[in-house]
């Protein structure tokens, strides 16, 4: 399969910051998607994701890059603050949780939150029917009338679970500090 151009779709970037540093989540929509509908969809997803990050994490900026362009511009956004009050020490900084899927052409999509407050079990995966918060994010990603798309512009089929883990880059960075 030939590589896809990265700018075939509209891209919405939500920047967030907490004790684990600065990160960004990207959401893709078709160029026909109305801005307000895209923001409503993203807001519902972030509202569901905020249970996975600590009280010091804020989803504070939204940037938009239209299809065919390589630059992004700030857009109106109301900050959303994490709601998990579990202890969050430096040992958790490399933790992440992600929801993944593919479209029918095999193009992958991944929505990852770094600095997540998780307690991974032995297989680092939690099924949606095992955890209400995993299910809430999946419902937000899949639900509504506005669909998220892959880099190819088609709607993905999301897996019915979330993956937990430790990001190797942030692990190494943490080891240098410790």
C-alpha positions in Angstrom: 0.0 0.0 0.0 1.4 3.4 -0.9 1.8 5.8 2.0 -1.0 8.3 2.6 -0.6 12.0 2.7 -0.9 13.2 6.3 -3.2 16.0 5.4 -6.1 14.3 3.6 -8.4 15.0 6.5 -9.1 17.8 8.9 -7.0 17.4 12.0 -8.0 18.7 15.4 -5.2 18.6 18.1 -6.0 18.8 21.8 -3.0 19.8 23.8 -2.9 18.7 27.4 -0.5 19.3 30.3 0.1 17.8 33.7 2.8 16.5 35.9 3.7 14.0 33.2 4.5 16.9 30.8 2.9 18.2 27.6 1.2 16.0 25.2 -1.3 16.1 22.3 -4.2 13.9 21.1 -5.1 14.2 17.4 -8.7 13.6 16.1 -9.4 13.4 12.4 -12.6 14.4 10.6 -13.7 14.6 7.0 -13.5 18.1 5.4 -17.3 18.2 5.3 -17.6 18.1 9.1 -18.9 21.3 10.6 -16.4 22.8 13.2 -19.0 23.0 16.0 -19.9 19.3 15.5 -16.2 18.3 15.6 -15.7 20.3 18.8 -18.8 18.7 20.4 -17.5 15.2 19.5 -14.0 15.9 20.8 -15.4 17.4 24.0 -17.5 14.3 24.7 -14.4 12.1 24.2 -12.2 14.3 26.4 -14.9 14.4 29.1 -14.8 10.6 29.1 -11.0 10.4 29.1 -10.6 12.8 32.0 -11.3 10.0 34.5 -7.9 8.5 33.4 -5.7 11.5 34.4 -5.0 13.3 37.6 -6.4 16.5 39.0 -3.4 18.4 37.8 -3.9 17.5 34.1 -5.7 20.0 31.9 -6.8 19.6 28.4 -6.1 23.2 27.7 -5.8 24.0 24.0 -7.4 23.1 20.7 -5.7 23.6 17.3 -7.2 22.9 13.9 -5.5 22.0 10.6 -7.7 21.8 7.6 -7.2 19.1 4.9 -4.6 20.0 2.4 -2.6 22.2 4.8 0.3 21.4 7.1 -0.2 24.2 9.6 -2.6 24.4 12.5 -4.3 27.4 14.1 -5.8 27.9 17.6 -9.5 27.5 18.0 -12.0 28.2 20.7 -11.9 25.7 23.5 -13.0 25.4 27.1 -10.3 23.7 29.2 -11.2 20.3 30.8 -9.5 19.2 34.0 -8.7 15.6 34.9 -10.8 14.0 37.7 -8.8 11.1 39.0 -7.6 11.8 42.5 -5.4 8.6 42.9 -1.8 9.1 44.0 0.2 10.2 41.0 3.9 10.1 41.6 6.8 10.2 39.1 6.6 6.4 38.7 3.3 6.9 36.8 4.6 9.5 34.3 5.4 6.9 31.6 2.0 5.2 31.9 -0.5 5.5 29.0 -3.9 4.1 28.0 -4.9 3.9 24.4 -8.0 2.9 22.3 -7.2 1.5 18.9 -8.9 0.4 15.7 -8.6 0.1 11.9 -10.7 0.9 8.9 -11.6 -1.6 6.3 -8.5 -0.7 4.3 -6.3 -1.6 7.3 -5.4 2.0 8.2 -4.9 2.2 12.0 -6.1 4.8 14.4 -5.0 5.3 18.0 -6.2 7.7 20.8 -3.7 7.7 23.6 -3.5 9.5 26.9 -0.1 9.8 28.5 0.4 10.2 32.2 -2.7 8.0 32.8 -3.6 6.8 36.3 -3.8 3.0 35.6 -3.1 -0.2 37.4 -2.3 -2.6 34.5 -3.2 -6.2 35.0 -1.1 -9.0 33.7 -2.1 -8.7 30.0 -2.1 -4.8 29.9 -5.6 -4.8 28.4 -9.0 -4.1 29.8 -12.2 -5.1 28.0 -15.0 -2.5 27.8 -17.3 -4.9 29.7 -14.8 -5.1 32.5 -14.4 -1.4 33.1 -17.1 1.3 32.9 -14.5 4.1 32.2 -13.1 2.2 29.2 -16.6 1.7 27.9 -17.4 5.4 28.4 -14.5 6.4 26.2 -15.4 3.9 23.5 -19.0 5.0 23.5 -17.9 8.7 23.1 -15.5 7.7 20.3 -18.1 5.7 18.5 -21.3 7.6 19.4 -23.1 10.6 18.0 -23.8 11.7 14.5 -20.2 13.0 13.8 -17.7 10.3 13.0 -14.0 10.3 13.6 -12.0 9.0 10.6 -8.6 7.5 9.9 -5.8 9.2 7.8 -7.6 7.7 4.8 -10.8 9.5 5.6 -12.9 6.4 6.4 -14.6 5.5 9.7 -12.5 3.0 11.8 -13.8 -0.1 13.7 -12.6 0.4 17.2 -11.5 -2.5 19.3 -13.7 -3.3 22.3 -10.9 -2.7 24.8 -8.2 -0.3 26.0 -4.5 -1.1 26.1 -2.4 0.0 29.1 1.4 0.3 29.2 4.5 2.3 29.8 6.0 4.5 27.1 9.7 3.6 26.6 10.8 7.2 25.9 9.3 8.5 29.1 10.6 5.5 31.0 14.2 6.4 29.9 13.6 10.1 30.6 12.4 9.2 34.1 15.4 7.0 34.8 17.8 9.9 34.0 16.0 12.0 36.6 15.7 9.4 39.3 
